[in-house]
Amino acid sequence: MLKIGLVGVGGISRAHIAAWEEMPDVELAALCDIRQERLDLYPSKRHYLEFDEMLKNEELDILDICLPTYLHADFAVKAMNRRINVITEKPISLKEEDVERVYSAAAKNNVKFMVAQVLRFWPEYELLKELYDTQKYGKLLSGNMTRLGGYPKWSWDNWMRDEKRCGLVPFDLHIHDLDFIVYAFGEPKNVIRHRSRTPGNDYLHNMYEFEDFFISTEASWYAAPYPFSAGFRFQFEKALIVYSQGKCMIYPNEGEIIDLTREDTGDTGAINLPKSNAYANELRYFADCVIADSFPDKVKAEELSAVIRILNQM
């Protein structure tokens, strides 16, 4: 039975806590946050207002870090220096040099470390990578990825509106799509960047150019109360695959349209797309790596470095 501690009981922690609670072979034993009212939402857990106190009193197998961005690297290193395996929410840091610092701490202490880049575990995005790798519909010709919403006004201490602590749209929002691009297709050969920033508004439009294709991306925190949306549209030689408003569709150049949102009856020849929780998938993957004493190589240090290097040029 793996014993889990989680630090940072904010918005994203709800998805993590629910996922840990569903796993039969782990115990989410302790939560840490500086806000007692956040801890009070989970009365069955042991509560800590001080991170060092939790590390001192608990014998943890895994620490799950759901803190604001600027705290990820320091908290990860502190825990790993106590021989605790660590998974942290993205990004690893705003600074590229922290990638080496964190991974060196993992190696020195012989523990597992992973950044929870959730799109790598999202079924629709996993399918996209599979179609690219197998060339089921021929070569990739072009792509479009969007991640749009309104400016966040709900974060603790307004940290998400502070560029030095959050990195704004590049590091908090666009990083999802860029991380997947580097993971699935490699580092782009060229980047064409456009950014529009005013007080309370941050919009990116970037073009990532590869040898034989290009990917256009959009990411925004609009000042207007625009509802959040995310998706993609990728054009292959023989089909178009679209993920929009929770539906994933394949439009072959010839033949019937495939709706991957519907349950596959086995009669259509459709690709089975599992209905699963990507947050649970990434945590389960990390827990399995800890159990098997295998380093989680689905998220690689060199890919994280490439993403941070590209983002810091925006």
N, C-alpha and C positions, 0 to 999 in steps of 0.2 A: 504494500500500500504506500503510494507516494504521498508525502506530506507537502502541501502547497501553502505558501504565503503570498499575499498580494498587497502591493503598496500603491496607493493612489485610487481612491474610491470615487472616481469621477464618472463622466459619461460613458466612455468606452468600457469601463470596468463591468458594467451591467452585462454586456455580452460575454465577457471572460468568466465572470462568476457563474452565470447560468450554464456555461459550457463545462466548467470544472465540476459543478454540482451533478451533472448528468453522467459523469464517468464513474463506473463502479470500482475502479482500482486506484482512485486517488481520494485524498481528504483535503478539502480546502479548509485549513485549520485556523488561519489567522489573517486579519486585515489590518492595514495601517493607513492612517490619514490624519492630517492635522485638524480635521473637522469632525468633532464628535458626532454631530448630527448625521453625517454620512455613514459612520460606523453603526449608528443606532438602527439603520435600515436592515442590518443583518445581526439580529440578537443572538443567533446560535454560534457565532464565531468569536474567537478571542480577539479583543480589540487593543490596538496600540496607537498612541498619538506620537510616539517617537520611533523612528526607524531603527536606531541602534538598539533600543530596548527589545524590539521584535527579534532582531538578529541574535541578541544575547539569550533570550528566553526560549526561543523556538528552535527545534532541530529540523530544519527544512531541507527537503530534497530539491525543490524548485521554488524560485522567487519569480513572480509575475509582476513586471513593472508597468503600471498604467498611469504614470506621472506625466506632467508637462514635459515637452520635448527637451528643454535645456537641462533636465535632471537625469535623463536616461543613462548616460555614460557613467557618471560618477556613482550612481546607485548600483549599477551593474558591476562595476569594478569592486566596490566595497563588499558586495555579496559574494562575488566569486573568490575574493581573497579569504573568505570564510568557508570555501569549498562547497558553495551552493550553486547549482545549475540555474541559469537565468534565461528567461524569455522576456523581451521588452517590446512594448508597442513601438511602432515606427515614429520618427526615424531614429536611427542609432544616435545621431547627433546633428548639429548644424555644421560641424567642423570635420573635414576629411581625416585629420590626424587622429581623431578619436576612434576610428575604425581599427587602426593598428593597436592603439592602447587597450581597447576592450578585448580584441581577439588575443592579444598577448597575455592578458590576465587569465583568459580561459585556458590557454595552453599551459601557462605556468602552474595553474592550480588543478589541471587535468579535469576540468568540468565542461559541461555543454553550454553553449550560448547560441541564441538565435534572435533575430529581429522579426517580429510578427508582421511580415509583408503579406497582407491577407489575400490580395488578388492572386497570388501564386497557388492558393488553395480554393479559389472560387470556381465552381464547376464550369460556368460559361467561359471563363478565361482559360481554364485548363483545357477545355475543348478547343479553343482557338489555337493554343500552342500545339496541341496534337495535330490539328489540321495542317498547321505550318510544317511541323516536323515530318509528317507522313506524306505530304503533298497529295492528300486524298482528292483535292479539287485543283490540283496543279500548283503552280508557283504563285506566291503572293505578289500582287501588283500595287496595292495601296491600302491604307488604313486610316481610320478616323476614330479618335477616342475623346470623350467629353466627361467632364466632372464639374458641374455648375451648381451654384447655390448662392444664398445671401450671406452677408458679412456676419460672423458669429458674435453674438452679444451676451452669451451665457457663461463664458468660462470663468473659473476661479481667478480672482484678482485681475481679470481681463488679460490673462497671459497670452491668449490667442491673438490679441490685437497688438502685441508687442513684438516687433520684428526680431529683436535680440534674443527673445525667449522662445519664439515660435517659428520664425522664418517665413510667416505669412503663407500665401497661396502656394508658392513653390514647394515648401517643405511640409506643409500640412495637408495639402489637397492634391496638387499635381504629382507629388512623389509617388502616389499609388500607380498612376498610369506609366510614368517614366520607369519606375522599378520593374513593372511587368514588361515593358518594351526591352529593357536591358536583359532581363531574365530570359525572355522568349526568343528574341531576335539578335541579341548581342549589342555591343556599344555602337551607336550610330557614327557614320563617317563625318557627318556635318549636321549642325543644328542652326536653324534660322529662328531667331527669337523676336517676339513682339510682346510688349507688356504695357498696360495702361493702369496707372496708379493715381488715385486721388485720395483725400481723407475718407476713410470708410468704404473704399472701393479698390479691388485688386483683380485684374484680369490678365490672363496669359493666353497667347496663341503661339504655339511652337510647331515647327516642322522638323521632323527627324528624318534625315536622308540616309539611306543604305545603298548598297551597290545596285540592286535591281528594283527597289521599291521605296516608298516614302510613307510616313505616318504623320498626319495632321492631328494636333491635340488642342483642346481648349480646357481651361480651368478658371474658375472665378469665385470670388466673394463679391457679389454685387451689393451696392448700397441699397438697391431696391429689394423688397422681400420676396425674392425669386425662390420658388420651391426647389429643393435639391433634386438633382437627377444625374445619373451616370450611365454610360453605355459605350458601345463601340459599333463600328461598321467596317468590315474588312472585305476587300475585293480580291478574290483568287481568279485564276484563269478560267475556272469552270463553275464558279458559284460565288454568291455574296452571302456572308454570314453577318447577322445583325443581332445585337443585344440591346434592347430598348424597353423602358418601362416594365422591367421584370420579365420580358418575353425574349426568348432566343429562337431565331428563325434562320433557316438555310434556304436560300433561293438559288437552286441550280440553274445554269444556263439552259439546260434541257431537263425535262422531267418534273415531277411533282414537288411543290413546296413542302419543306419539312418543318413542322412546328415542334420544337423540342420542349416547349412548355407543357404540351399534352403528354399524358402517359403513353408510352410505347406499347402497342398491343402485340408486337412481334410480327405483324403482317406488312409493315410499311418499309422495312429495311432501314428505319431511322436509327440514328446514333443514340444510344441510351445516355441520357444526361441525368446523373443522380441528383435528387432533391436533397441537398445537405446544407449544413450551416458551416460556412467557411471559417468562422472564428473557432468553432469547435474542431474543425479539421486541422487547423494550424496548431492548436494546443494539444490535440491528440497526437499529431505527428511528433511534436517536441517531447511529450511524455514517453512515447514509444522509443525515441532515440535515447532518452535517459535510461529506460529499462534495459535496452539492448546494448548499452554502453557504446553507442555509435554517434559520431558527431553529426549534427543536422546540416548536411551539405546541400539541402535544397535552397538555402539562402547562403550565398558565398560572399566572403569579405571583399573580394575584388569587384563584385557587382555593386555592393553598397558604396564602395569608394567611387566608382564611376558615376553613380547617381548623384552623390553629394557634390562631386566635382562639376558636373553639368549644372546642377541647381544653383551653385554658388556663382555661376556666370550670368544669372538672370537678374 
